[in-house]
Amino acid sequence: MDERTNKKILLASRPVGVPALDNFEIVETEVPRPGEGEVLIRTLYLSVDPYMRGRMSDRKSYVPPFAVGEVVTGGAVGEVVESRSDSFQTGDIVTGMLGWQLYQTAKGDAASIRKIDARLAPVTTALGVLGMPGLTAYFGLLDIGRPAPGETVVVSGAAGAVGTLVCQIAKLKECRVVAVAGSDEKNKYLTDELGVDAALNYKTSTDLRRELKAACPRGVDVYFDNVGGEISDGVMSLINKGARAVICGQISLYNLESLDVGPRVQPSLLVNSALMRGFIITDYAARFAEGVGALGRWLAEGKLKYAENIVEGFDNTPRAFLGLFAGENLGKQLVKVAD
Ligand code: NDP
């Protein structure tokens, strides 16, 4: 195959329930030519993220759905291989919301792509600890959760991109941290490497509520919710007076075809004067520089670790995406497309 043949991954059909490989189609096309003011980008890494599942349905949400037959888009890192923009040069490494394709053109302006300095940190960190997941952990926990020393913080989806960082930031804030994740291997990493105080495996537990109660003898002050569903029902039954529940994600519900019904939490929020607040990370766009600065300092000081699960090969991107729903990733799930 000509080295410069392009490949694109299209949404072939809308998933019903759990997404499958046949919801995607890989097509070959010509490499596009950049127009005036544009750059040509060669993809290096693609990010696969749970929120993309929402865009594959035609339900209205905060981001519009992908059209069937359209290239899937998400976070990516690439190299500028041709530039017709004054702001970017050949060889620049950039990140932005780009398509699942080997080559693509983009507007050469700050609203479309941002240069990253590969000398400061590995380029993959722009999609993880120093990118959207890192900012989500930082602002969600600190701005909404407001953890105080000695408080108990429970984190669901604890071994993922956001969760691993929330656990560590909560430890930096001197909290008792109780993690919930889907395998013993993940939980070993959370306790041994990240220093959480207790880690529960919701997939093997026979009585998660009892285990949560034992792990949180002083109740729950902050709940960082990445998953929703029954795990969250269990955690919310243990909240303390003045507790804060940070609604970051609800991955356990993303593949449901009809609305889920669970315990009603309002009476408990009421008697505990507790707060439950959702957020979308772009709410904090004006403060991203502050977040990246703080995360970067903790990294440089060795106070923050990050894990990446890297699948090799562009064609494996849909498989890597599906793996999110099977819990195949420890830390940030990425696809390496090229060196
Ligand atoms: P992760 O890296 O955490 O990957 C998803 C993980 O979710 C899997 O590894 C799996 O781990 C777990 N999971 C999958 N299905 C279920 C289920 N049915 N029940 C419980 N756990 C499940 O993804 P991210 O860190 O990128 O995202 C975490 C959450 O945060 C997601 O819900 C995402 O949508 C949300 N998010 C929200 C943002 C916002 O702006 N509010 C921004 C970024 C992310 P396990 O082995 O533990 O099951």
Residues whose N, C-alpha, C, O or C-beta is under 5 A from the ligand:
A	BS01	NDP	P50 Y51 T136 G157 G160 A161 V162 G163 V180 A181 G182 S183 N226 V227 I247 C248 G249 Q250 I251 S252 F279 I280 I281 L324 F325 A326 G327 E328 N329 G331
